[in-house]
Amino acid sequence: MRKKPIVALIYDFDGTLSPGNMQEFGFIQAVGKTAPEFWAMSDKLAVGQDASNVLSYMKMMFDEAKANGIKLRREDFMRFGANVELFEGVRQWFGLINRYGREHGLVIEHYINSSGLKEIVEGCSIAGEFKHVYAGSFIYNEQGEAEWPGIAVDYTAKTQFLFKISKGIFSARDNKQVNDSIADDKKRVPFSHMIYFGDGDTDVPCMKIVGMFGGHSIAVYDPENDRKKATARKLKRQGRVAFTAPAVYTEDSPVYEIVTAIIDKIKADWTLQKLSK
């Protein structure tokens, strides 16, 4: 057994750490659209072509940028990321939980598992807090400009990243190691040491898998959005998650109380397992 257990906190991004979709904090405005207009166009494309919603929004970003003379380079996406708004307490959250874990003899790691864009997440103010960001991305040409989707992450594709986190695989491309058989006690992060944060139906497969294998899932919601609150309650009622809480990440918040209690349980279970050997 490891000297210190690793606890992985895995976050969806849009609606979980941020009150909106990451494209809505600069990019959509830059191409002269409102958020409702852009997403309506993306949805129309997906429905009309019976296509992936994720690939459709990536194509819309590419097409709208080209039509408006906007180059999409990594640095441009990161510049949009710098404008992304975050829920209350998010910036301080990582330090709070890292300290709690340290004081209780655990290693805390944070991960993003998102259908959004890795390049935008990497530009936001909290990018340095994550062990790894699993999200969509583009392929870039020799001039450094986006020209094709490289990775598209839908709600089922997100589940593969849970297995990669468990096995310590930090490559989105890998499809070999992730399928290798590894004994549970040899996995870098057992599922029972995972805490998954999501806000809606697209997180259900991940929530379900984490819960099935002994981990914990939390449905968070914008405290100012009754529809989001109702969605979170539905997920709990359906047994998809064990906990719901407002997306407020301060030390006196329900999320902090839930997560620290889960950390206490993980440490107690790990200690008992160690004593039984």
C-alpha positions, 0 to 999 in steps of 0.5 A: 500500500502507498504511504499516503492514499491519493484522493482524486477530486474530479470536476466537470467545468461548465455549470460546476465550477463556472456559472456558464459555458466557457465559450460564453466568456469572450469567444461568442461575443467576439464572433458577434453572437449572443449565447442563445444564438450560438447554441441554437445554431450549434443545436440546429447543425447537430439535429440536421446532420444527426451529429455529435453536439460536441463536434457540432459546437466545435465546427460552429466555433471554427466556422464563426471565427473564420467568417469573422476573421478571427484566428483560433490559436492556443493563445487565443483560446487561453485569452478567452479562458482568462475571462471565464467567471467562477462560482463563489469560493472556487479560487480558494477551494483548492488550497482549503482542500489541499490543506485539509488533506495534508493535515489528515495524511492524504494527497489531494489531486484535482482533475477536470473532466469536461466536454469543453475545451482544454485550451480555454481551461488552461487559460483560466485563473485556476488552471494551475490547480489541476493535476491534469485537464481531460477535455476537448481540443483542436488540431493545429496547423503549421501556423499554429491555427486550429483547423480540425477537432483533435479530441471531442468529449461527449458524456460517454467519452468522459467515462474513459477518463475516470479509468485513466485517472485510476491507472495514472494515465495522463494521455488523451490519445492512449487506448492501450494502457487504459484497457490493461488489467490492473489489480485494484490494490495496484491502481494509482487512485481506486474508484473508492478514492474518487469524488466526482462533481457535476451539474447535470444529465451529461455527468450521469454516466460518470456519476453512476460509475464512480458510485458503483465502484465505491466512490462518491458523486456530488450534484452541484447547482447554481444557487440562483438557478431553480432549474439547476437546483431541480436537476440536482434534486432529480439526480439524487432522487434517481440514485445517480448521486448521494449528495447535492449542494449549491455550487459555493466553495467556501469553507463554511459551505455544504460542499466543504462539509460533504467533501471533508467528511468523505475524505475522513471516511476514505482515510478511515477505510484506508487505515482499517485496510492497512491494519488488516494486512 
